[in-house]
Amino acid sequence: MTADATAPALPTPVPGLDDLVGYALRRAQIQVFQHFVEQLAAYDLRPAQFSALAIIHDTPGITQAELARGLAIEPPQAVPLLNKLEAMDLAARVRSKADKRSYGLYLSKAGETLLAELREVAAQSDAAATANLSDGERAQLLGLLRKVYGA
């Protein structure tokens, strides 16, 4: 079935959904995420790759499995993500001296430089995507979301 230009619009609010936290979170996440995706497109990166750069920067030597946990993804999903970061010369896997079976993850100089720029892009994107919130509302929302996910 294809979308029809004459299809009726969804009612606003959507009965049975608008009172669900998960529905509201997902709708907000789509808006914020899409704005950030558009900003990162100029760098040929996705939000998960940005997050990986930030995590590696803050925990140099982190293992691939630890990174996957930090990103809330399965370890095999981290492989193509890291492959791309390595191919772009933004990060490197370095064999552990203590455990030759393990590799630590580190940012390259290019990765550190780009991450500094991307942090600014992320902050600007986040501010633009939540522009209809006051500073107090934004702080309150962040606090409540952290409470929900247990941070």
SERO-4910 file (N, C-alpha, C, O; in steps of 0.05 Angstrom, whole numbers):
BEGIN
 pado doro    nc1    nc2    nc3   cac1   cac2   cac3    cc1    cc2    cc3    oc1    oc2    oc3
  Met    A     17    -24      0      0      0      0     18     25      0     37     26     15
  Thr    A     12     44    -16     28     69    -18     13     91     -4    -11     90      0
  Ala    A     28    111      4     16    134     17      0    150     -3      8    153    -26
  Asp    A    -23    159      5    -41    174    -12    -41    203     -3    -44    209     21
  Ala    A    -37    222    -21    -36    250    -15    -63    259     -2    -63    279     12
  Thr    A    -84    245     -7   -110    252      4   -117    237     30   -139    239     40
  Ala    A    -98    222     40   -102    207     65   -108    227     88    -96    249     88
  Pro    A   -125    220    106   -132    238    128   -108    242    146    -92    223    151
  Ala    A   -105    266    157    -84    272    176    -90    258    202   -113    254    209
  Leu    A    -69    252    217    -73    241    244    -85    262    262    -79    285    260
  Pro    A   -103    253    279   -114    272    298    -93    282    317    -75    267    324
  Thr    A    -95    306    326    -77    317    346    -93    326    369   -110    344    366
  Pro    A    -90    316    392    -73    294    400    -83    267    389   -106    265    381
  Val    A    -65    247    390    -72    221    380    -83    205    404    -69    199    423
  Pro    A   -109    200    404   -122    186    427   -108    159    432   -102    143    414
  Gly    A   -102    154    458    -90    129    466    -60    129    464    -47    111    475
  Leu    A    -48    149    450    -19    150    448     -7    174    462     14    172    474
  Asp    A    -20    197    459     -8    221    470     -4    221    500     12    237    510
  Asp    A    -17    204    514    -13    202    543      9    182    551     14    177    575
  Leu    A     21    169    531     42    150    536     70    164    535     76    177    515
  Val    A     85    160    556    112    173    557    129    163    534    143    179    521
  Gly    A    128    137    528    144    126    507    138    138    480    156    143    464
  Tyr    A    113    143    474    105    155    449    115    184    447    126    192    427
  Ala    A    112    199    469    121    227    469    152    228    467    163    245    452
  Leu    A    166    209    480    195    208    478    204    203    450    222    215    439
  Arg    A    191    184    437    198    176    410    193    199    391    210    204    373
  Arg    A    171    212    393    165    235    375    186    257    379    195    268    359
  Ala    A    193    263    404    213    283    409    240    274    399    255    290    387
  Gln    A    247    248    403    273    237    394    275    239    364    297    246    354
  Ile    A    254    234    350    255    235    321    261    263    312    278    267    294
  Gln    A    249    283    324    254    311    316    283    319    322    296    330    305
  Val    A    292    313    346    319    321    354    340    306    337    359    317    327
  Phe    A    336    280    334    354    262    320    356    271    290    378    273    279
  Gln    A    334    276    278    334    283    249    349    309    245    364    312    225
  His    A    346    328    262    360    354    260    390    348    261    406    359    246
  Phe    A    399    332    280    427    326    284    438    310    260    460    314    251
  Val    A    422    291    250    430    275    226    436    294    203    456    291    189
  Glu    A    419    314    199    423    333    177    449    348    181    463    354    162
  Gln    A    455    356    206    480    371    211    505    354    207    525    364    197
  Leu    A    503    329    215    526    311    212    531    302    183    553    292    177
  Ala    A    511    304    166    514    295    139    538    308    125    551    296    108
  Ala    A    543    333    131    566    347    119    593    335    127    613    339    113
  Tyr    A    593    319    148    618    306    157    618    276    150    637    262    157
  Asp    A    598    267    136    595    239    129    595    221    154    607    199    154
  Leu    A    582    230    175    580    215    200    551    213    209    534    229    200
  Arg    A    546    194    227    519    190    239    522    196    269    544    196    279
  Pro    A    499    200    282    501    205    311    516    184    327    530    191    346
  Ala    A    513    159    321    527    138    336    557    141    333    572    135    352
  Gln    A    566    149    310    595    153    305    605    177    321    627    176    332
  Phe    A    589    198    322    596    221    339    598    212    368    617    219    382
  Ser    A    578    197    377    578    187    405    602    170    410    615    172    432
  Ala    A    609    153    391    633    136    395    658    153    397    675    148    415
  Leu    A    661    174    381    684    192    383    686    204    411    707    206    423
  Ala    A    663    213    421    662    226    447    669    207    469    684    213    487
  Ile    A    659    182    468    665    162    488    694    154    487    707    152    508
  Ile    A    705    150    463    733    143    461    751    166    471    771    161    485
  His    A    743    190    465    759    213    475    759    214    505    780    219    518
  Asp    A    736    209    518    734    211    547    745    186    561    750    188    585
  Thr    A    748    164    547    759    139    559    779    126    540    774    105    530
  Pro    A    802    140    536    822    128    517    830    100    526    835     95    550
  Gly    A    832     82    507    840     55    512    816     37    517    819     13    522
  Ile    A    792     48    516    767     32    520    767      9    500    776     13    477
  Thr    A    756    -13    507    755    -36    489    730    -33    471    712    -17    477
  Gln    A    729    -48    450    706    -48    432    681    -57    447    659    -45    442
  Ala    A    683    -77    464    660    -86    479    650    -65    498    625    -61    502
  Glu    A    668    -51    511    660    -29    529    647     -6    514    628      6    524
  Leu    A    658      0    491    646     20    474    617     13    466    599     29    468
  Ala    A    614    -12    459    587    -22    451    568    -18    474    545     -9    471
  Arg    A    576    -25    499    559    -21    522    553      9    526    530     16    531
  Gly    A    573     26    522    568     54    525    549     66    504    534     85    510
  Leu    A    549     53    481    530     62    460    504     47    461    485     54    446
  Ala    A    501     28    479    477     12    482    471     -3    456    448     -4    447
  Ile    A    492    -15    444    489    -32    420    503    -59    425    518    -62    444
  Glu    A    497    -78    408    510   -104    410    539   -101    400    544    -86    381
  Pro    A    558   -115    412    586   -113    404    591   -116    374    607   -101    363
  Pro    A    577   -135    360    582   -137    331    575   -111    316    586   -106    294
  Gln    A    556    -96    326    548    -71    313    570    -50    315    570    -31    299
  Ala    A    587    -52    334    609    -33    337    630    -36    315    645    -17    309
  Val    A    632    -60    303    653    -65    283    651    -46    259    671    -33    253
  Pro    A    628    -45    245    628    -27    222    630      2    230    641     18    215
  Leu    A    620      9    253    622     36    263    652     44    266    661     65    257
  Leu    A    667     26    280    696     31    284    711     29    257    730     44    253
  Asn    A    703     11    240    716      9    214    715     36    199    734     45    187
  Lys    A    691     49    200    688     74    187    705     96    200    718    112    186
  Leu    A    706     97    226    722    117    240    752    113    234    766    132    231
  Glu    A    760     88    232    788     82    225    794     90    196    814    102    190
  Ala    A    775     84    178    779     90    149    780    120    145    793    130    127
  Met    A    767    135    163    767    165    161    791    176    177    794    201    179
  Asp    A    808    159    188    831    167    204    823    183    228    837    202    236
  Leu    A    801    176    240    791    190    264    797    175    290    799    187    311
  Ala    A    800    149    288    805    132    311    822    108    303    825    102    279
  Ala    A    834     96    323    851     72    317    847     51    339    843     58    362
  Arg    A    850     26    330    851      4    349    880     -2    354    896     -5    335
  Val    A    888     -3    380    916     -8    387    916    -33    405    903    -34    425
  Arg    A    933    -52    397    935    -77    412    944    -71    441    963    -56    445
  Ser    A    930    -83    460    937    -80    488    963    -94    494    968   -116    486
  Lys    A    980    -80    509   1005    -92    518   1000   -114    539   1015   -134    541
  Ala    A    980   -109    556    974   -128    578    960   -153    568    965   -175    578
  Asp    A    942   -150    548    927   -173    538    928   -171    507    913   -156    495
  Lys    A    945   -187    495    950   -185    466    925   -192    450    924   -187    426
  Arg    A    904   -204    463    879   -210    448    861   -186    447    841   -186    432
  Ser    A    867   -165    462    849   -142    465    861   -118    451    885   -115    449
  Tyr    A    843   -100    442    852    -75    429    839    -52    445    815    -53    452
  Gly    A    855    -31    449    844     -7    460    838     13    438    850     12    417
  Leu    A    818     30    442    810     49    422    819     77    430    817     85    453
  Tyr    A    830     91    410    841    117    414    834    135    391    831    126    368
  Leu    A    831    161    397    826    180    375    853    188    363    873    190    377
  Ser    A    853    193    338    876    205    324    876    235    329    856    245    340
  Lys    A    897    249    321    897    278    323    873    289    307    860    308    315
  Ala    A    869    278    283    847    287    266    820    282    280    802    299    278
  Gly    A    818    259    294    793    253    309    789    273    331    766    281    336
  Glu    A    810    280    346    807    299    367    799    327    357    782    340    368
  Thr    A    811    335    335    805    361    323    776    361    313    761    380    319
  Leu    A    768    340    299    740    339    289    720    337    312    699    350    311
  Leu    A    726    322    333    708    319    355    702    347    368    680    352    375
  Ala    A    723    363    371    719    390    382    699    406    365    681    419    376
  Glu    A    701    404    339    682    417    321    654    405    323    634    419    324
  Leu    A    653    379    324    628    365    325    613    370    351    588    370    352
  Arg    A    627    373    373    614    379    398    599    406    396    577    409    407
  Glu    A    611    425    382    597    451    377    573    447    359    552    459    364
  Val    A    576    431    338    554    425    320    531    412    335    508    419    332
  Ala    A    538    393    353    518    379    369    503    398    387    479    397    390
  Ala    A    518    416    400    506    435    419    487    454    404    465    460    413
  Gln    A    496    464    380    479    481    364    454    467    354    432    478    354
  Ser    A    458    442    345    435    426    335    415    421    358    391    423    354
  Asp    A    425    414    381    408    409    404    392    433    412    369    432    418
  Ala    A    406    456    412    392    481    419    371    488    398    349    497    405
  Ala    A    377    484    372    358    490    351    334    472    353    311    480    349
  Ala    A    339    446    358    317    427    359    299    430    383    276    421    383
  Thr    A    309    443    404    293    448    428    288    478    433    284    486    455
  Ala    A    288    493    411    286    522    414    260    531    427    259    553    438
  Asn    A    239    515    425    214    524    437    212    518    467    191    521    480
  Leu    A    235    510    479    236    507    508    252    530    520    272    539    508
  Ser    A    244    539    543    261    558    558    285    544    569    286    519    570
  Asp    A    305    559    579    328    547    591    320    529    615    331    508    619
  Gly    A    301    539    631    292    524    654    277    499    646    281    478    658
  Glu    A    261    501    625    246    477    616    266    456    605    263    432    609
  Arg    A    286    466    590    306    448    579    321    433    602    325    409    601
  Ala    A    329    448    622    343    436    645    325    416    659    334    395    667
  Gln    A    300    423    662    281    405    675    277    380    659    277    358    670
  Leu    A    274    383    633    271    360    615    295    341    617    292    317    620
  Leu    A    319    353    616    343    336    618    344    321    645    351    298    646
  Gly    A    337    335    666    337    322    692    317    300    694    323    278    705
  Leu    A    293    304    683    273    283    683    281    259    666    278    236    673
  Leu    A    292    265    642    301    243    625    323    227    638    324    202    636
  Arg    A    342    240    651    364    226    665    352    208    687    362    186    692
  Lys    A    332    218    700    318    203    721    305    178    709    306    156    721
  Val    A    293    181    686    280    158    673    300    136    665    295    113    670
  Tyr    A    323    144    654    342    124    645    363    117    667    382    103    661
  Gly    A    360    129    691    376    120    713    404    131    714    422    118    725
  Ala    A    409    154    702    436    166    703    441    180    729    462    191    734
***
